[in-house]
């Protein structure tokens, strides 16, 4: 199977369901940001020394593939090949956030993004996740999407923030508090 199709050479691409749209379409912005987020999670996994957290990141990478497919498929298109995102995925993120927060020192101020390699990459991933959420919200304004997508992305950014803190904490990397000028 060839990796290239040449069907996008004119600046359009095909969504699941057969509809052709320009490559600057809001839908492509949304699932493109999710793809970028997934790539950053792959980079974070490369530097994550904690097997438990690495496995959680791999699971989320798989969930993001499903979420990207959901975004690439208009809501009114039925497909046996697309698994729509469901609320249980967000609930699991919430349970993990709550569990990990118990292990962390309480936040008393804002912290600067950073830390060890994996922690710093996770902070970047968190900002990309927020962009993906904004792109999905913009798309949802024009074309309704699965509402579980917005909830998942919103919670995932909190999950990534907590995970960055947890990984830095487990590695003994101190957080840098924000100092007002």
N, C-alpha and C positions, 0 to 999 in steps of 0.2 A: 504494500500500500504506500502510495506517495504521500509525503507530508504536505505538499502544495497542490492546490486545485486550480489556481489561476482565476477562479470565479470572483475574487475580490479585487482584481486589478483595476477595476473602474471606480473603486471607492464605495462599493456596496458589499454587504454580506448577507447571508441567509440565516434567519432565525430558525429554531426548531418549529416545525409547522409549515415551513416553506416560504414565509413572507420575506422579501428582500427589503433591507433598510440601509440608509447611508451609514458609513462607519462613524459618523459623529452623533448618531442617535443616542438619546438619553439611556436607552436600554444597554447599549454597548459601553457607555461610560460606567454604568453600574456594575455590570459583570466584569468589565476590565479592571476596575478597582478591586473587586473581589479576587481576581486572578493575581493582581499585584500583591495583595495581602497574603495570599497563599504562598507566593514566592518568598516573601519575607519570613513567613513561618518556617519554610524549608531552611532558610539561612539560620534562623534562630535554633532550629533543631540541630544543625551542624555544630553549634557551640554549646548546646545544653548538655551538661554532664549528668543530669539527674534522670535516671531511666523512667521514673513515674511521670515526671513532667514532660519528658520527651514523648512518651506514649500519648499523653493528653493532647499535645500539639499535633501529633500525627492523626489522631482522631478528628480534631478540628479541621485539619487540612482536608480530610475526606468529606467532612460535612460541608466545607466551603465548595468542593466540587459539586455536590448536590445542589447547594444554594445557587451557584453560578448557572447550573443547568435550568433551575427553576426560573431564574431571572431571564435566561435566554429564550424562554418559552412563554409566549403571551398567555395570560390567564385563561383565555377561552379555548386554548388548544389542548386537546386531550392526547396523551401519549403514554404508551406502556413503557417507554424507555426513560421517562422523567419521573423521578421521585420528588414530590413536592415537600418542602420543608414543613415540619410539624412542630407544635408547641413543646413537645418533650425535649427537643434539643436545647431550647432556651432554659427549660427547667433544670436540666443537667448542669448547664453553665452556672446557674444561680446556686445550686447545691455546692458546686466546687468553689465558687467565690466565697460562700459562707464558711466552708470547711477551711480553706486556706487562710482566710482572714483571722481565724482563731489562732493560727500559728504566728501571725505577724504582730509586731508592736503597733499600737494604735497610731493613727495619723493625727498629728497635732498642728500641722501646717502643710501647705503645698510642698511638693518635692520636685526637684528638677529631674527631667528624664535623663537616664544614664545608668551607670553601674557597670557590672561586668559585661563582657561581649554579648552574651545571650540576653541579658536584661536590657541592655541598650537597644538591641535589635527589636525586642518585644515592645519597647516604648515607640519605636518607629512604626512597627506593625499596628499599634493602637491608633496612631494618627491616620494611617492608611485605612484602617477599619472605619474610623469616623468619616473619612471622605467617601468610602463605599456606602455608608449609611446615608450621607447627604445626597449622593447620586441616586440611590434607590428611592429616597423620599421625593426627589424631583421627578423621577419616572412615575412614581405612584400618583403624583398630582395630575399627570397627563393621562396615564394609563394605569388603572388599578392593578396592583400586584398582590401576590400572596402576603397577607398581613404578618404572617410569621417571620417573613424575611426581615422586616424592619425591626421587630422585637429581638430577633436573634442577633442582628448586627449591633443593635444598641447594647445588648447585654455582653456581646463578645468584646467590645472595647473595654468594658469594666473588667471582664475576665482577663484580658491581656494586661491591663494595668496591675491587677492583683497578682497575676503570674509573674510579671517582671519584678515586682516587689518581693515575692516569695523566693524566686530564684536568686536574686541578689542577697536576700536574708540568709538562705541556706549556704551561700558561698561566702558569707561573712563580709559582703560588700556593703558599706555604710551608704545610706541614702543622704543626698545633699538637700537640705531644706532651702526653700526659696527665701531669699532675703529681699525685702522691699527696699527699693532705692530711696 
